[in-house]
Amino acid sequence: MRRTYHEYVPSVCRTVVNVVTVRSRRLDYSESTRQALVDSAVELFTKRGYAGTSLDEVAKRARLTKGALYHHFSGKQALFEAAFDSVETKFIEKLGEIVSAPGDPWETAIAGLRAYVRVCLEPAYQRIVIHEAPVVMGWERWREAEEHFSYGLLRSTIEVLVTSGELEQLPVETMSRLLFGALSAGASTIAGASDPRKASAEVERTIVRVVEGLRVRTDVPPPVEDKRSRSRRR
């Protein structure tokens, strides 16, 4: 006996819903598995470095099999790059919230600079982003990744400061490149220092002073003409 349309459609809908639900659960499980592996890798790469960490240890800490690891990552370097992205994303999102907060553009920008210097004291950022990444990923690939994360945020901040009249009307790209180079050098200085906190305070003070030097000054009186200049006009 043939079913009517109204009898047939509900059963089909239930089947579709069940299939979608199963796929959704599989996707959620896959994503949670991948995240567990990345979290495990971040922790181990931070403590032991790239050379001192094995894939077996990463899988074991995540309570997963090595086969599950290879399902998501082609190898150790791919896993490291995922860990790098995770660390960068975490801190860039935090800095982005600071520099995009409502309020005076100058104050929020300086707060962002100070926050970045503090980020350089974080063990995961120091070890994975500053120390290990240029070697593991190669200089060019590391710089390309930094362009995507840190440089983009810095450039947009400089652009806001120029547009709002806080910084001199100098080329945004040039200023951004020079300041990005200074911040990168500062990060390396902090990461390689015997006393990172002291180095951090020195880098923070210096980089803020450099940026202040580019600020439009409103307290400078107009130049005073001497008598010779006035007499020439007469």
Secondary structure, 3 states (H helix, E strand, C coil): CCCCHHHHHHHHHHHHHHHHHHHHHHHHHHHHHHHHHHHHHHHHHHHHCCCCCCHHHHHHHCCCCHHHHHHHCCCHHHHHHHHHHHHHHHHHHHHHHHHCCCCCHHHHHHHHHHHHHHHCCCHHHHHHHHHHHHHHCCHHHHHHHHHHHHHHHHHHHHHHHHHCCCECCCCHHHHHHHHHHHHHHHHHHHHHCCCHHHHHHHHHHHHHHHHHHCECCCCCCCCCCCHHHHHHHC
